[in-house]
Amino acid sequence: MAPVAVPGNGVGTSALVLGIISAVVFCLWPVAILLGVLALIFGVIGQGKARRGEATNGGQALAGTICGAVGIVLGFGALAFVIATR
C-alpha cells in the first residue's frame, strides 16, 4: 500500500493567523502593515497549494489574504491619522 500524502496546510493557516493579528493590532501601524503583507504573501501561496491539491485549506488561505488586506488598509489609515494629527 502506498503512503498517503499529508496535506501541507501550514501556509494557509499562517496566512489566516497573521491576517487576523494584522487587522486586530492596526493601531500599531508598522506591525499591522508588515503582518498584512506577510499574510497576503502566505495567502496567495496557500491558495496555489490548495489549487494544486497539496493543501486542503484554500478557504483559510483566502480568509488570510482578505484579513491581511484589511490589516494593511487599517494600518495605512492609522498612519494617515497619525500624520494628520501632528
C-alpha positions as CSV (number, residue, x, y, z in Angstrom):
1,M,0.0,0.0,0.0
2,A,1.3,3.4,-0.9
3,P,1.7,6.0,1.8
4,V,-0.9,8.8,1.8
5,A,0.5,12.3,1.5
6,V,-0.4,14.6,4.3
7,P,-1.7,18.0,3.1
8,G,0.6,20.9,3.7
9,N,-1.9,23.3,5.4
10,G,0.7,25.3,7.4
11,V,1.0,28.2,4.9
12,G,-2.8,28.8,4.7
13,T,-3.1,28.6,8.5
14,S,-0.2,31.0,8.9
15,A,-1.8,33.5,6.5
16,L,-5.1,33.4,8.5
17,V,-3.3,33.9,11.8
18,L,-1.1,36.7,10.5
19,G,-4.1,38.4,8.8
20,I,-6.2,38.3,11.9
21,I,-3.4,39.7,14.1
22,S,-2.7,42.4,11.5
23,A,-6.4,43.5,11.5
24,V,-6.6,43.5,15.3
25,V,-3.4,45.5,16.0
26,F,-3.9,48.1,13.4
27,C,-3.1,50.9,15.9
28,L,0.5,49.6,15.8
29,W,0.5,50.5,12.2
30,P,4.1,49.4,11.3
31,V,3.4,45.9,12.7
32,A,0.0,45.8,11.1
33,I,1.4,46.6,7.7
34,L,4.2,44.2,7.9
35,L,2.0,41.3,9.1
36,G,-0.6,42.2,6.5
37,V,2.0,41.9,3.7
38,L,3.1,38.6,5.1
39,A,-0.5,37.4,5.3
40,L,-1.0,38.4,1.7
41,I,2.1,36.5,0.5
42,F,1.3,33.4,2.5
43,G,-2.4,33.5,1.5
44,V,-1.5,33.6,-2.2
45,I,1.0,30.7,-1.8
46,G,-1.6,28.8,0.3
47,Q,-4.3,29.3,-2.4
48,G,-1.9,28.0,-5.0
49,K,-1.1,24.9,-3.0
50,A,-4.9,24.3,-2.5
51,R,-5.5,24.6,-6.2
52,R,-2.7,22.1,-6.9
53,G,-4.2,19.7,-4.4
54,E,-1.2,20.0,-2.0
55,A,-3.4,21.5,0.7
56,T,-7.0,21.3,1.9
57,N,-7.5,24.7,3.4
58,G,-8.0,27.0,0.5
59,G,-10.7,28.8,2.4
60,Q,-8.4,29.6,5.2
61,A,-5.8,30.9,2.8
62,L,-8.4,33.1,1.1
63,A,-9.6,34.4,4.5
64,G,-5.9,35.1,5.5
65,T,-5.5,37.1,2.2
66,I,-8.6,39.1,2.9
67,C,-7.7,39.8,6.6
68,G,-4.2,40.7,5.6
69,A,-5.5,43.3,3.0
70,V,-7.9,44.7,5.7
71,G,-5.0,44.9,8.1
72,I,-2.9,46.8,5.6
73,V,-5.7,49.3,4.8
74,L,-6.3,49.8,8.5
75,G,-2.6,50.2,9.2
76,F,-2.3,52.9,6.5
77,G,-5.4,54.5,7.9
78,A,-3.8,54.7,11.3
79,L,-0.6,56.1,9.7
80,A,-2.7,58.8,7.9
81,F,-4.4,59.6,11.2
82,V,-1.1,60.0,13.0
83,I,0.3,62.2,10.2
84,A,-2.9,64.3,10.1
85,T,-3.0,65.0,13.8
86,R,0.6,66.2,14.1
